[in-house]
Amino acid sequence: MKVLVACEFSGIVREAFAKRGHDAWSCDLLPTETPGQHIQGDVREHIDEGWDILIAHPYCTYTAVSGAKWFSKRQKEQKEAIKFFMFFVNAPINKICIEHPISIMSTVYRKPDQIIQPWQFGHGETKATCLWEKNLPLLKPTNIVSGREARIHKEPPSENRWKNRSRTFQGIANAMAEQWG
């Protein structure tokens, strides 16, 4: 299966699919952190390349409810972020998953198909993650664990905080590859 993981610089989801024998590619404006098949550039220029499945992680800076207090000052950026999210909704790909935090997309577009947590996939942490799915089954928990701490949320401000917050947990990536691959 030909897999596109959009807006992923880490390579975590891409490599989970690659390890299962898929032709998996990540695409991001940034270079990849993990060696592998990666397109550094604008994903909109590569969406029509015959992908079987799209897993998209559109940026959420201007749509996540955690930043709601700044929405009124960033309306132009928010409109662009919504347009980018909807680009993935309307992508010409049969199977699609769009991953996003709790955000205004639940109102602007529709409620997500499911909300998952890292602790359902082997990581003792909380980080509510919404999934909008097209022609994919709901992701089933694989390893429910205790120790539910909001580590990512509590991370102090730093130059790389946004990167740390955007990485997919390995257990979730593995479940996606196993259940959707």
N, C-alpha and C positions, 0 to 999 in steps of 0.2 A: 504494500500500500504506500502511496506517495503522500507524505505528511508534511504540512506547513505549520510551524509554530511561530506565529506572528508576535512581534514585539517581545522577543526573548533574547537577551544577551547572555544569560547564564548557561544555556545549553542543557538545562536539567530535564525538561520535558522532551526535547529533541533526542537526547541520548537514551532516555527510557524507551522511546519507540525504536531507536536504532538497535538497541540491545535485543529487541524482539524480532529483528530482521527486516524492519521497514526502511524505506528510502525516506528518511526524516531530515528535514531542513529547518533551521531557525532563520529568522530574518529580523534585523533590528538596525537602527541607525548607528548603534555602537558595535564594536568588534565583540566577538564571543569570548567568554571567559574560559570555556571548555573547548579544546580542539574538536573539530568535527565539521559537518556540512553546514555552513553558515553563509547567508547572504547579508553583507553589510550594505544597507540602503533602505529606501522607502518601500515598504511592503506593498503599497498600492501599485507599484510598477511590476509586481510579480504575482499578482492574484490570479491571473488567467493562464497559469502554466500547468494546468491539468492535475491539480491536487485532488486527492480522494477525501481528505479530511483536513480541516482547519481548526487549530486551537489558538485562539487569539487572546492576548493580554493587553488590550488598549490602555494607554496611560489614563490615570484616574485623578490626577492632581486637581482638576477643576470640576470633577463630578462626585467624588467621594464625600459622604456626609460628614466625615471627620474634618473637612475643610469648609463646611457650610458658612462659617462666619465671614469668609472672604468672598463668597459668591457674588455679592453685589458689586464688588470692585473688579471682578474678572469675568464679566458677562461675555465679552468677545471670545476669550479663551475657552469659556465653557461651551459656547455654541460650536466652536471648532472641535472640542473634545466629543461632544454629542454626535457631530457629523462623522467623526472618525469611528466611533463605536458603531454607528449605523452602517458605515461602509462594510464592516464585518458581517452584520446582520444580513445584508443584501449581497454578500459575496456569491459568485457563481460556483459554489462548492456544495456537494450533496450533504456532507456531514460537517457540522459546525458546533464548536463549543466556544463561547465567549466568557472569559473569566474576568471578574471585577469585584471590588469590595462592595459593601453596602453603599449604594449611591442613588443619585437622582434618576438613574436609568430605570429603576423600578416604577417611576412615575412617568417619565418622558417616553419610554418604550413600553415595557410591561414588566410584571414581576418575574424574577428568575425562575427557572424550572426547579432549582434546588439551591440550598445554602449548605455548604460543607464546612468542616472544621479540621485542622491538622490532627487533633486528637483522635479522629476517626480513622486515621491512616498511619498510626504509629508514632506520632510526635506529641509529646505532652504539653501542647500549647493551644492557645485560642487565637483564631484569626478568621472571623467569618468571611467566607468566600462565596460569592454568588456565581452560579453557572447558568447561562442561557444556552440551551441545547437545541439542535436541529438534527433530526434523524439519528439521534444517539440515545441509548438508554441512560437512565439516571445512574450516576456513579455510586456504587455500593461501598460502604465502609469495609476496610480490609483488616484493620488492627486497632480496635478501640483501646485506648490507654488512659491512665489517670495522670495526675500532675499537671492539670490544665492551667498554665500560666500564660499571661499576655506578654511574653518576652519581647516580641517585635514592637508592640505598642509602647512598651516602656523604654525602648532604646533611646539613649540621650541624643540630642542633636549632634550631627556630624556631617562631614562631607559626603560620606557614603551611606547615610541612613536610608535614603530613597532607594538605593540599590538593594540594600539588605531587606527592605520591606517588600520589594517587588519579586524576589526569588520564590519560585514554587517549591514547596516542601517535597522532598524526594518520595515520600510515601504516596502523596497525591499524584505525582508524575507517574510513578510505577502503576498505580491503579488505573490511570487513564490509558496507559499503553496496554496493560493486561486486558482491560474490559472493553476498550474501544478499538484495539488493534486486532 
